[in-house]
Amino acid sequence: MRLIFTHIAFWLCLPLSAAQGLWLRRTAKRLPEATGKRIGVVGQGKQLQLLALGDSIIAGVGTVTIENSFPVQFARALAGSRNCEVNWQVAGENGADIARLRQLASRFDKSQRADVILISIGVNDVTGLSSKRHWTSQLQGLLRDLECRWPTAHVILLGLPPMSRFPLLSNPLRFALGFRASVFDTIAARLVTGQANVVHVPTGTDPIHHEFCDDGFHPSAKVCELWAEVLAQNLKSDTLNI
């Protein structure tokens, strides 16, 4: 019953939320993508190819340099926890939604290797008011695309962040986007259930460690480091087959 009332509240506040969203698009502070080469190597030992695809989290918005971005922090943490050499490549784009992500993934040469694929996507589908049907069909298509191109790769699908905690947002927009993000994340978790080589990892919501950049929308470099370490430790070796 509570979920029904939440759905009703979402649709009732949608007109005002949309107006708030348009205003923020014009007035919100915009941070650049991280600078630096988007390919590198960390660690020593058995070689592991890490390909990071997705939105501003992958592009390192708010972390200043690519070395501080979440994908590279994860590569470093993974190399340390597995005693391996991680060859990482970052292919993120600020503002990318899931349809754009499929375009980016399709551009890779067939010779491109990937043992682990790290994906962050969904926030721009939420802010872009994508329908649940569109999100579901595009995510199913993305997983098929990845399986066809990299059939042996292990895919880590990061959960959508808790948008209801974003300082930039105020109600009712905070409520609307937070609710929609949780709905999309539930869909993503359900779609990957039972799929070989695919794991959905919820985004942590610990308010003590949930620092934001100056824009009130993106996680700080410190949070990226904490998340990366937790993710590397929580992924069991048999999950990644290392």
CYANA upper distance limits for C-alpha pairs under 8 A (distance plus 0.5 A):
  1 MET  CA      5 PHE  CA      6.99
  2 ARG  CA      6 THR  CA      6.73
  3 LEU  CA      7 HIS  CA      6.73
  4 ILE  CA      8 ILE  CA      6.82
  5 PHE  CA      9 ALA  CA      6.58
  6 THR  CA     10 PHE  CA      6.62
  7 HIS  CA     11 TRP  CA      7.00
  8 ILE  CA     12 LEU  CA      6.66
  9 ALA  CA     13 CYS  CA      6.65
 10 PHE  CA     14 LEU  CA      6.57
 10 PHE  CA    175 PHE  CA      8.24
 10 PHE  CA    176 ALA  CA      6.10
 10 PHE  CA    179 PHE  CA      8.13
 13 CYS  CA     17 SER  CA      6.53
 13 CYS  CA    172 PRO  CA      6.97
 13 CYS  CA    176 ALA  CA      7.92
 14 LEU  CA     18 ALA  CA      6.42
 14 LEU  CA    173 LEU  CA      8.49
 14 LEU  CA    176 ALA  CA      7.61
 15 PRO  CA     19 ALA  CA      6.92
 16 LEU  CA     20 GLN  CA      6.77
 16 LEU  CA    172 PRO  CA      7.84
 16 LEU  CA    173 LEU  CA      8.19
 17 SER  CA     21 GLY  CA      6.62
 17 SER  CA    171 ASN  CA      8.38
 17 SER  CA    172 PRO  CA      6.31
 17 SER  CA    173 LEU  CA      4.99
 17 SER  CA    176 ALA  CA      7.42
 18 ALA  CA     22 LEU  CA      6.77
 18 ALA  CA    173 LEU  CA      8.04
 19 ALA  CA     23 TRP  CA      6.83
 20 GLN  CA     24 LEU  CA      6.73
 20 GLN  CA    173 LEU  CA      7.06
 21 GLY  CA     25 ARG  CA      6.75
 21 GLY  CA    127 THR  CA      8.28
 21 GLY  CA    173 LEU  CA      7.61
 22 LEU  CA     26 ARG  CA      7.25
 23 TRP  CA     27 THR  CA      6.79
 24 LEU  CA     28 ALA  CA      5.59
 28 ALA  CA    215 ASP  CA      7.59
 29 LYS  CA    214 ASP  CA      8.36
 29 LYS  CA    215 ASP  CA      5.82
 30 ARG  CA    215 ASP  CA      7.21
 31 LEU  CA     61 VAL  CA      6.65
 31 LEU  CA     62 GLY  CA      6.35
 31 LEU  CA    215 ASP  CA      7.60
 32 PRO  CA     61 VAL  CA      6.13
 32 PRO  CA     62 GLY  CA      7.31
 32 PRO  CA     64 VAL  CA      8.18
 33 GLU  CA     56 SER  CA      7.69
 33 GLU  CA     59 ALA  CA      6.09
 33 GLU  CA     60 GLY  CA      5.99
 33 GLU  CA     61 VAL  CA      4.76
 33 GLU  CA     62 GLY  CA      7.44
 33 GLU  CA     63 THR  CA      8.43
 33 GLU  CA     64 VAL  CA      7.64
 33 GLU  CA     93 GLU  CA      8.44
 33 GLU  CA     94 ASN  CA      7.35
 34 ALA  CA     59 ALA  CA      6.77
 34 ALA  CA     60 GLY  CA      5.27
 34 ALA  CA     61 VAL  CA      6.08
 34 ALA  CA     62 GLY  CA      7.55
 34 ALA  CA     63 THR  CA      6.56
 34 ALA  CA     64 VAL  CA      5.20
 34 ALA  CA     65 THR  CA      4.99
 34 ALA  CA     66 ILE  CA      5.45
 34 ALA  CA     69 SER  CA      7.66
 35 THR  CA     64 VAL  CA      6.84
 35 THR  CA     65 THR  CA      5.21
 35 THR  CA     66 ILE  CA      6.08
 36 GLY  CA     65 THR  CA      6.56
 36 GLY  CA     66 ILE  CA      5.96
 36 GLY  CA     67 GLU  CA      8.19
 37 LYS  CA     66 ILE  CA      7.67
 38 ARG  CA     66 ILE  CA      7.47
 38 ARG  CA     89 GLN  CA      6.16
 38 ARG  CA     90 VAL  CA      5.55
 38 ARG  CA     91 ALA  CA      7.82
 39 ILE  CA     87 ASN  CA      8.08
 39 ILE  CA     88 TRP  CA      6.15
 39 ILE  CA     89 GLN  CA      4.86
 39 ILE  CA     90 VAL  CA      6.85
 40 GLY  CA     87 ASN  CA      6.38
 40 GLY  CA     88 TRP  CA      5.94
 40 GLY  CA     89 GLN  CA      7.15
 41 VAL  CA     85 GLU  CA      7.44
 41 VAL  CA     86 VAL  CA      6.15
 41 VAL  CA     87 ASN  CA      4.94
 41 VAL  CA     88 TRP  CA      6.53
 42 VAL  CA     75 ALA  CA      7.53
 42 VAL  CA     76 ARG  CA      6.49
 42 VAL  CA     79 ALA  CA      7.17
 42 VAL  CA     85 GLU  CA      6.27
 42 VAL  CA     86 VAL  CA      5.87
 42 VAL  CA     87 ASN  CA      7.16
 42 VAL  CA     88 TRP  CA      8.48
 43 GLY  CA     76 ARG  CA      7.57
 43 GLY  CA     79 ALA  CA      5.69
 43 GLY  CA     80 GLY  CA      7.29
 43 GLY  CA     83 ASN  CA      7.53
 43 GLY  CA     84 CYS  CA      6.29
 43 GLY  CA     85 GLU  CA      4.86
 43 GLY  CA     86 VAL  CA      6.73
 44 GLN  CA     79 ALA  CA      7.88
 44 GLN  CA     83 ASN  CA      7.02
 44 GLN  CA     84 CYS  CA      5.52
 44 GLN  CA     85 GLU  CA      4.75
 44 GLN  CA     86 VAL  CA      8.29
 45 GLY  CA     83 ASN  CA      6.54
 45 GLY  CA     84 CYS  CA      4.64
 45 GLY  CA     85 GLU  CA      5.58
 46 LYS  CA     83 ASN  CA      8.16
 46 LYS  CA     84 CYS  CA      5.24
 46 LYS  CA     85 GLU  CA      6.14
 47 GLN  CA     84 CYS  CA      6.58
 47 GLN  CA     85 GLU  CA      5.20
 47 GLN  CA     86 VAL  CA      6.43
 47 GLN  CA     87 ASN  CA      7.62
 48 LEU  CA     84 CYS  CA      7.54
 48 LEU  CA     85 GLU  CA      6.47
 48 LEU  CA     86 VAL  CA      5.25
 48 LEU  CA     87 ASN  CA      6.51
 48 LEU  CA    115 ASP  CA      6.68
 48 LEU  CA    116 VAL  CA      8.14
 49 GLN  CA     86 VAL  CA      6.40
 49 GLN  CA     87 ASN  CA      5.39
 49 GLN  CA     88 TRP  CA      6.56
 49 GLN  CA    113 ARG  CA      7.04
 49 GLN  CA    114 ALA  CA      5.51
 49 GLN  CA    115 ASP  CA      5.52
 49 GLN  CA    116 VAL  CA      6.82
 50 LEU  CA     75 ALA  CA      7.79
 50 LEU  CA     86 VAL  CA      7.04
 50 LEU  CA     87 ASN  CA      6.43
 50 LEU  CA     88 TRP  CA      5.10
 50 LEU  CA     89 GLN  CA      6.82
 50 LEU  CA    114 ALA  CA      6.34
 50 LEU  CA    115 ASP  CA      6.61
 50 LEU  CA    116 VAL  CA      5.38
 50 LEU  CA    117 ILE  CA      6.40
 50 LEU  CA    118 LEU  CA      7.84
 51 LEU  CA     88 TRP  CA      6.41
 51 LEU  CA     89 GLN  CA      5.53
 51 LEU  CA     90 VAL  CA      6.71
 51 LEU  CA     91 ALA  CA      8.03
 51 LEU  CA    114 ALA  CA      6.43
 51 LEU  CA    115 ASP  CA      8.35
 51 LEU  CA    116 VAL  CA      6.79
 51 LEU  CA    117 ILE  CA      5.31
 51 LEU  CA    118 LEU  CA      6.71
 52 ALA  CA     58 ILE  CA      6.99
 52 ALA  CA     71 PRO  CA      6.72
 52 ALA  CA     88 TRP  CA      8.10
 52 ALA  CA     89 GLN  CA      6.67
 52 ALA  CA     90 VAL  CA      5.37
 52 ALA  CA     91 ALA  CA      6.37
 52 ALA  CA     92 GLY  CA      7.64
 52 ALA  CA    117 ILE  CA      6.21
 52 ALA  CA    118 LEU  CA      5.07
 52 ALA  CA    119 ILE  CA      6.46
 53 LEU  CA     58 ILE  CA      6.84
 53 LEU  CA     90 VAL  CA      7.01
 53 LEU  CA     91 ALA  CA      5.49
 53 LEU  CA     92 GLY  CA      5.78
 53 LEU  CA    101 LEU  CA      7.69
 53 LEU  CA    105 ALA  CA      7.97
 53 LEU  CA    117 ILE  CA      7.75
 53 LEU  CA    118 LEU  CA      6.66
 53 LEU  CA    119 ILE  CA      5.53
 53 LEU  CA    120 SER  CA      7.23
 54 GLY  CA     58 ILE  CA      6.10
 54 GLY  CA     59 ALA  CA      8.06
 54 GLY  CA     91 ALA  CA      7.33
 54 GLY  CA     92 GLY  CA      5.22
 54 GLY  CA     93 GLU  CA      6.94
 54 GLY  CA     96 ALA  CA      7.18
 54 GLY  CA     97 ASP  CA      8.38
 54 GLY  CA     98 ILE  CA      8.41
 54 GLY  CA    101 LEU  CA      6.37
 54 GLY  CA    119 ILE  CA      6.03
 54 GLY  CA    120 SER  CA      5.41
 54 GLY  CA    121 ILE  CA      5.88
 55 ASP  CA     59 ALA  CA      6.81
 55 ASP  CA     92 GLY  CA      5.74
 55 ASP  CA     93 GLU  CA      5.51
 55 ASP  CA     94 ASN  CA      5.77
 55 ASP  CA     95 GLY  CA      6.52
 55 ASP  CA     96 ALA  CA      5.41
 55 ASP  CA     97 ASP  CA      7.46
 55 ASP  CA    101 LEU  CA      8.31
 55 ASP  CA    120 SER  CA      6.55
 55 ASP  CA    121 ILE  CA      6.17
 55 ASP  CA    124 ASN  CA      8.50
 56 SER  CA     60 GLY  CA      6.46
 56 SER  CA     61 VAL  CA      5.87
 56 SER  CA     92 GLY  CA      6.92
 56 SER  CA     93 GLU  CA      6.24
 56 SER  CA     94 ASN  CA      4.69
 56 SER  CA     95 GLY  CA      6.88
 56 SER  CA     96 ALA  CA      7.88
 57 ILE  CA     61 VAL  CA      6.76
 57 ILE  CA     69 SER  CA      7.93
 57 ILE  CA     70 PHE  CA      7.14
 57 ILE  CA     92 GLY  CA      8.09
 57 ILE  CA     94 ASN  CA      8.46
 57 ILE  CA    120 SER  CA      7.11
 57 ILE  CA    218 HIS  CA      8.03
 58 ILE  CA     69 SER  CA      7.51
 58 ILE  CA     70 PHE  CA      6.95
 58 ILE  CA     71 PRO  CA      6.55
 58 ILE  CA     90 VAL  CA      7.28
 58 ILE  CA     91 ALA  CA      7.56
 58 ILE  CA     92 GLY  CA      5.28
 58 ILE  CA     93 GLU  CA      7.80
 58 ILE  CA    119 ILE  CA      8.22
 58 ILE  CA    120 SER  CA      7.05
 59 ALA  CA     66 ILE  CA      8.21
 59 ALA  CA     69 SER  CA      7.77
 59 ALA  CA     90 VAL  CA      7.67
 59 ALA  CA     91 ALA  CA      7.48
 59 ALA  CA     92 GLY  CA      4.79
 59 ALA  CA     93 GLU  CA      5.97
 59 ALA  CA     94 ASN  CA      6.80
 60 GLY  CA     64 VAL  CA      7.64
 60 GLY  CA     65 THR  CA      7.77
 60 GLY  CA     66 ILE  CA      6.60
 60 GLY  CA     68 ASN  CA      7.90
 60 GLY  CA     69 SER  CA      4.98
 60 GLY  CA     70 PHE  CA      7.16
 60 GLY  CA     92 GLY  CA      8.49
 61 VAL  CA     69 SER  CA      8.27
 61 VAL  CA     94 ASN  CA      7.71
 61 VAL  CA    218 HIS  CA      7.55
 62 GLY  CA    213 CYS  CA      6.43
 62 GLY  CA    214 ASP  CA      8.45
 62 GLY  CA    218 HIS  CA      6.86
 62 GLY  CA    219 PRO  CA      7.70
 62 GLY  CA    220 SER  CA      6.92
 62 GLY  CA    221 ALA  CA      7.78
 63 THR  CA     68 ASN  CA      6.08
 63 THR  CA     69 SER  CA      6.17
 63 THR  CA    220 SER  CA      6.75
 63 THR  CA    221 ALA  CA      5.43
 64 VAL  CA     68 ASN  CA      7.65
 64 VAL  CA     69 SER  CA      8.48
 65 THR  CA     69 SER  CA      7.30
 66 ILE  CA     72 VAL  CA      7.45
 67 GLU  CA     72 VAL  CA      6.20
 67 GLU  CA     73 GLN  CA      7.45
 68 ASN  CA     72 VAL  CA      7.23
 68 ASN  CA     73 GLN  CA      6.77
 68 ASN  CA    221 ALA  CA      6.18
 68 ASN  CA    224 CYS  CA      8.12
 68 ASN  CA    225 GLU  CA      8.10
 69 SER  CA     73 GLN  CA      6.62
 69 SER  CA    221 ALA  CA      7.02
 69 SER  CA    224 CYS  CA      7.16
 70 PHE  CA     74 PHE  CA      6.48
 70 PHE  CA    221 ALA  CA      8.06
 70 PHE  CA    224 CYS  CA      5.37
 70 PHE  CA    225 GLU  CA      7.18
 70 PHE  CA    227 TRP  CA      8.34
 70 PHE  CA    228 ALA  CA      6.92
 71 PRO  CA     75 ALA  CA      6.66
 71 PRO  CA     90 VAL  CA      7.49
 71 PRO  CA    118 LEU  CA      8.02
 71 PRO  CA    228 ALA  CA      8.25
 72 VAL  CA     76 ARG  CA      6.64
 72 VAL  CA     88 TRP  CA      7.67
 73 GLN  CA     77 ALA  CA      6.68
 73 GLN  CA    224 CYS  CA      7.46
 73 GLN  CA    225 GLU  CA      6.12
 73 GLN  CA    228 ALA  CA      6.26
 73 GLN  CA    229 GLU  CA      8.26
 74 PHE  CA     78 LEU  CA      6.37
 74 PHE  CA    225 GLU  CA      7.97
 74 PHE  CA    228 ALA  CA      4.89
 74 PHE  CA    229 GLU  CA      7.13
 74 PHE  CA    231 LEU  CA      8.01
 74 PHE  CA    232 ALA  CA      7.19
 75 ALA  CA     79 ALA  CA      6.59
 75 ALA  CA     86 VAL  CA      6.60
 75 ALA  CA     87 ASN  CA      8.45
 75 ALA  CA     88 TRP  CA      7.13
 76 ARG  CA     80 GLY  CA      6.81
 76 ARG  CA     86 VAL  CA      8.08
 77 ALA  CA     81 SER  CA      6.62
 77 ALA  CA    228 ALA  CA      6.91
 77 ALA  CA    229 GLU  CA      5.91
 77 ALA  CA    232 ALA  CA      6.42
 78 LEU  CA     82 ARG  CA      6.45
 78 LEU  CA     83 ASN  CA      8.45
 78 LEU  CA     84 CYS  CA      8.28
 78 LEU  CA     86 VAL  CA      8.07
 78 LEU  CA    229 GLU  CA      8.28
 78 LEU  CA    232 ALA  CA      5.66
 78 LEU  CA    233 GLN  CA      8.38
 79 ALA  CA     83 ASN  CA      5.86
 79 ALA  CA     84 CYS  CA      5.36
 79 ALA  CA     85 GLU  CA      6.28
 79 ALA  CA     86 VAL  CA      6.35
 80 GLY  CA     84 CYS  CA      7.60
 81 SER  CA    232 ALA  CA      7.30
 81 SER  CA    233 GLN  CA      7.27
 82 ARG  CA    237 SER  CA      8.31
 82 ARG  CA    242 ILE  CA      8.33
 91 ALA  CA    104 LEU  CA      8.17
 92 GLY  CA     96 ALA  CA      8.33
 95 GLY  CA    124 ASN  CA      6.64
 96 ALA  CA    100 ARG  CA      6.04
 96 ALA  CA    101 LEU  CA      6.82
 96 ALA  CA    121 ILE  CA      8.11
 96 ALA  CA    124 ASN  CA      7.00
 97 ASP  CA    101 LEU  CA      6.70
 97 ASP  CA    121 ILE  CA      6.96
 97 ASP  CA    122 GLY  CA      6.77
 97 ASP  CA    123 VAL  CA      7.95
 97 ASP  CA    124 ASN  CA      5.63
 97 ASP  CA    125 ASP  CA      5.89
 98 ILE  CA    102 ARG  CA      6.85
 98 ILE  CA    121 ILE  CA      6.71
 98 ILE  CA    122 GLY  CA      7.03
 98 ILE  CA    125 ASP  CA      7.43
 98 ILE  CA    135 TRP  CA      8.09
 98 ILE  CA    138 GLN  CA      7.04
 98 ILE  CA    139 LEU  CA      7.57
 98 ILE  CA    142 LEU  CA      8.36
 99 ALA  CA    103 GLN  CA      7.17
 99 ALA  CA    138 GLN  CA      7.01
100 ARG  CA    104 LEU  CA      6.83
101 LEU  CA    105 ALA  CA      6.65
101 LEU  CA    121 ILE  CA      8.39
102 ARG  CA    106 SER  CA      6.69
102 ARG  CA    142 LEU  CA      6.46
102 ARG  CA    145 ASP  CA      8.15
103 GLN  CA    107 ARG  CA      7.17
104 LEU  CA    108 PHE  CA      8.04
105 ALA  CA    146 LEU  CA      8.38
106 SER  CA    145 ASP  CA      8.43
108 PHE  CA    112 GLN  CA      6.92
110 LYS  CA    149 ARG  CA      7.79
113 ARG  CA    150 TRP  CA      8.06
114 ALA  CA    150 TRP  CA      7.14
114 ALA  CA    153 ALA  CA      6.35
115 ASP  CA    152 THR  CA      7.46
115 ASP  CA    153 ALA  CA      4.95
115 ASP  CA    154 HIS  CA      6.62
116 VAL  CA    153 ALA  CA      5.84
116 VAL  CA    154 HIS  CA      5.23
116 VAL  CA    155 VAL  CA      6.37
116 VAL  CA    156 ILE  CA      7.88
116 VAL  CA    240 LEU  CA      8.01
117 ILE  CA    153 ALA  CA      7.21
117 ILE  CA    154 HIS  CA      6.61
117 ILE  CA    155 VAL  CA      5.22
117 ILE  CA    156 ILE  CA      6.56
118 LEU  CA    155 VAL  CA      6.64
118 LEU  CA    156 ILE  CA      5.41
118 LEU  CA    157 LEU  CA      6.86
118 LEU  CA    158 LEU  CA      7.99
119 ILE  CA    155 VAL  CA      7.96
119 ILE  CA    156 ILE  CA      6.60
119 ILE  CA    157 LEU  CA      5.50
119 ILE  CA    158 LEU  CA      6.49
120 SER  CA    157 LEU  CA      6.96
120 SER  CA    158 LEU  CA      5.82
120 SER  CA    159 GLY  CA      7.97
120 SER  CA    160 LEU  CA      8.19
121 ILE  CA    158 LEU  CA      8.10
121 ILE  CA    160 LEU  CA      7.72
122 GLY  CA    126 VAL  CA      6.77
122 GLY  CA    160 LEU  CA      6.74
122 GLY  CA    181 ALA  CA      8.19
122 GLY  CA    184 PHE  CA      7.99
123 VAL  CA    127 THR  CA      6.79
123 VAL  CA    160 LEU  CA      7.10
123 VAL  CA    161 PRO  CA      8.24
123 VAL  CA    181 ALA  CA      7.57
124 ASN  CA    128 GLY  CA      6.16
125 ASP  CA    129 LEU  CA      6.70
125 ASP  CA    130 SER  CA      5.74
125 ASP  CA    135 TRP  CA      7.86
126 VAL  CA    130 SER  CA      6.60
126 VAL  CA    177 LEU  CA      7.08
126 VAL  CA    180 ARG  CA      6.87
126 VAL  CA    181 ALA  CA      6.63
126 VAL  CA    184 PHE  CA      8.36
127 THR  CA    177 LEU  CA      7.43
130 SER  CA    134 HIS  CA      6.84
130 SER  CA    135 TRP  CA      7.11
131 SER  CA    135 TRP  CA      6.76
132 LYS  CA    136 THR  CA      6.49
132 LYS  CA    184 PHE  CA      7.53
133 ARG  CA    137 SER  CA      6.60
134 HIS  CA    138 GLN  CA      6.46
135 TRP  CA    139 LEU  CA      6.49
135 TRP  CA    184 PHE  CA      7.84
136 THR  CA    140 GLN  CA      6.65
136 THR  CA    187 ILE  CA      7.46
136 THR  CA    188 ALA  CA      8.10
137 SER  CA    141 GLY  CA      6.62
138 GLN  CA    142 LEU  CA      6.55
139 LEU  CA    143 LEU  CA      6.74
139 LEU  CA    188 ALA  CA      7.96
140 GLN  CA    144 ARG  CA      6.82
140 GLN  CA    191 LEU  CA      7.93
141 GLY  CA    145 ASP  CA      6.56
142 LEU  CA    146 LEU  CA      6.70
143 LEU  CA    147 GLU  CA      6.66
144 ARG  CA    148 CYS  CA      6.67
145 ASP  CA    149 ARG  CA      6.70
146 LEU  CA    150 TRP  CA      6.09
146 LEU  CA    151 PRO  CA      7.58
147 GLU  CA    151 PRO  CA      4.93
147 GLU  CA    152 THR  CA      8.06
147 GLU  CA    153 ALA  CA      8.20
152 THR  CA    197 ASN  CA      8.10
153 ALA  CA    197 ASN  CA      7.32
154 HIS  CA    197 ASN  CA      5.09
154 HIS  CA    198 VAL  CA      6.38
154 HIS  CA    199 VAL  CA      8.47
154 HIS  CA    240 LEU  CA      6.76
155 VAL  CA    197 ASN  CA      6.54
155 VAL  CA    198 VAL  CA      5.15
155 VAL  CA    199 VAL  CA      6.80
156 ILE  CA    198 VAL  CA      6.59
156 ILE  CA    199 VAL  CA      5.68
156 ILE  CA    200 HIS  CA      6.61
156 ILE  CA    201 VAL  CA      7.52
157 LEU  CA    198 VAL  CA      7.86
157 LEU  CA    199 VAL  CA      6.58
157 LEU  CA    200 HIS  CA      5.24
157 LEU  CA    201 VAL  CA      6.67
158 LEU  CA    200 HIS  CA      6.47
158 LEU  CA    201 VAL  CA      5.55
158 LEU  CA    202 PRO  CA      6.72
158 LEU  CA    203 THR  CA      7.09
159 GLY  CA    185 ASP  CA      6.44
159 GLY  CA    188 ALA  CA      8.35
159 GLY  CA    189 ALA  CA      8.45
159 GLY  CA    200 HIS  CA      6.96
159 GLY  CA    201 VAL  CA      5.98
159 GLY  CA    202 PRO  CA      4.78
159 GLY  CA    203 THR  CA      5.56
160 LEU  CA    181 ALA  CA      6.72
160 LEU  CA    182 SER  CA      7.76
160 LEU  CA    184 PHE  CA      8.16
160 LEU  CA    185 ASP  CA      6.13
160 LEU  CA    202 PRO  CA      7.68
160 LEU  CA    203 THR  CA      6.92
161 PRO  CA    181 ALA  CA      7.93
161 PRO  CA    203 THR  CA      6.05
161 PRO  CA    204 GLY  CA      8.25
161 PRO  CA    205 THR  CA      8.38
162 PRO  CA    166 PHE  CA      7.87
162 PRO  CA    178 GLY  CA      6.75
162 PRO  CA    181 ALA  CA      7.76
162 PRO  CA    182 SER  CA      8.01
162 PRO  CA    203 THR  CA      7.99
162 PRO  CA    205 THR  CA      7.10
163 MET  CA    174 ARG  CA      7.36
163 MET  CA    177 LEU  CA      6.67
163 MET  CA    178 GLY  CA      5.00
163 MET  CA    181 ALA  CA      7.22
164 SER  CA    169 LEU  CA      8.26
164 SER  CA    174 ARG  CA      5.58
164 SER  CA    175 PHE  CA      6.36
164 SER  CA    177 LEU  CA      7.28
164 SER  CA    178 GLY  CA      4.67
164 SER  CA    179 PHE  CA      7.98
165 ARG  CA    174 ARG  CA      8.15
165 ARG  CA    178 GLY  CA      8.28
166 PHE  CA    174 ARG  CA      7.94
166 PHE  CA    212 PHE  CA      8.47
166 PHE  CA    216 GLY  CA      6.60
166 PHE  CA    217 PHE  CA      6.12
167 PRO  CA    212 PHE  CA      8.41
167 PRO  CA    216 GLY  CA      5.39
167 PRO  CA    217 PHE  CA      7.29
168 LEU  CA    215 ASP  CA      7.36
168 LEU  CA    216 GLY  CA      5.03
168 LEU  CA    217 PHE  CA      6.40
169 LEU  CA    173 LEU  CA      6.83
169 LEU  CA    174 ARG  CA      5.52
169 LEU  CA    216 GLY  CA      8.47
170 SER  CA    174 ARG  CA      5.60
171 ASN  CA    175 PHE  CA      6.35
171 ASN  CA    176 ALA  CA      8.43
172 PRO  CA    176 ALA  CA      6.68
173 LEU  CA    177 LEU  CA      6.51
174 ARG  CA    178 GLY  CA      6.34
175 PHE  CA    179 PHE  CA      6.46
176 ALA  CA    180 ARG  CA      6.63
177 LEU  CA    181 ALA  CA      6.42
178 GLY  CA    182 SER  CA      6.81
179 PHE  CA    183 VAL  CA      6.84
180 ARG  CA    184 PHE  CA      6.74
181 ALA  CA    185 ASP  CA      6.54
182 SER  CA    186 THR  CA      6.62
183 VAL  CA    187 ILE  CA      6.88
184 PHE  CA    188 ALA  CA      6.75
185 ASP  CA    189 ALA  CA      6.66
186 THR  CA    190 ARG  CA      6.69
187 ILE  CA    191 LEU  CA      6.67
188 ALA  CA    192 VAL  CA      6.96
188 ALA  CA    200 HIS  CA      7.90
189 ALA  CA    193 THR  CA      6.87
189 ALA  CA    200 HIS  CA      6.19
192 VAL  CA    198 VAL  CA      6.73
192 VAL  CA    199 VAL  CA      7.06
192 VAL  CA    200 HIS  CA      7.20
193 THR  CA    199 VAL  CA      8.23
195 GLN  CA    199 VAL  CA      8.44
197 ASN  CA    239 THR  CA      8.10
197 ASN  CA    240 LEU  CA      8.41
204 GLY  CA    227 TRP  CA      8.02
205 THR  CA    210 HIS  CA      7.37
206 ASP  CA    210 HIS  CA      6.59
207 PRO  CA    211 GLU  CA      8.35
209 HIS  CA    223 VAL  CA      6.92
209 HIS  CA    226 LEU  CA      8.42
210 HIS  CA    219 PRO  CA      7.66
210 HIS  CA    223 VAL  CA      6.86
211 GLU  CA    219 PRO  CA      6.47
211 GLU  CA    220 SER  CA      6.29
211 GLU  CA    222 LYS  CA      8.22
211 GLU  CA    223 VAL  CA      6.71
212 PHE  CA    216 GLY  CA      6.03
212 PHE  CA    217 PHE  CA      6.98
212 PHE  CA    218 HIS  CA      6.09
212 PHE  CA    219 PRO  CA      4.91
212 PHE  CA    220 SER  CA      5.46
212 PHE  CA    223 VAL  CA      8.49
213 CYS  CA    217 PHE  CA      7.32
213 CYS  CA    218 HIS  CA      6.08
213 CYS  CA    219 PRO  CA      6.26
213 CYS  CA    220 SER  CA      5.50
219 PRO  CA    223 VAL  CA      6.50
219 PRO  CA    224 CYS  CA      7.15
220 SER  CA    224 CYS  CA      6.84
221 ALA  CA    225 GLU  CA      6.77
222 LYS  CA    226 LEU  CA      6.88
223 VAL  CA    227 TRP  CA      6.53
224 CYS  CA    228 ALA  CA      6.46
225 GLU  CA    229 GLU  CA      6.76
226 LEU  CA    230 VAL  CA      6.76
227 TRP  CA    231 LEU  CA      6.51
228 ALA  CA    232 ALA  CA      6.63
229 GLU  CA    233 GLN  CA      6.70
230 VAL  CA    234 ASN  CA      6.51
231 LEU  CA    235 LEU  CA      6.69
235 LEU  CA    239 THR  CA      6.85
235 LEU  CA    240 LEU  CA      7.78
236 LYS  CA    240 LEU  CA      7.42
237 SER  CA    241 ASN  CA      6.22
237 SER  CA    242 ILE  CA      6.27
238 ASP  CA    242 ILE  CA      7.35
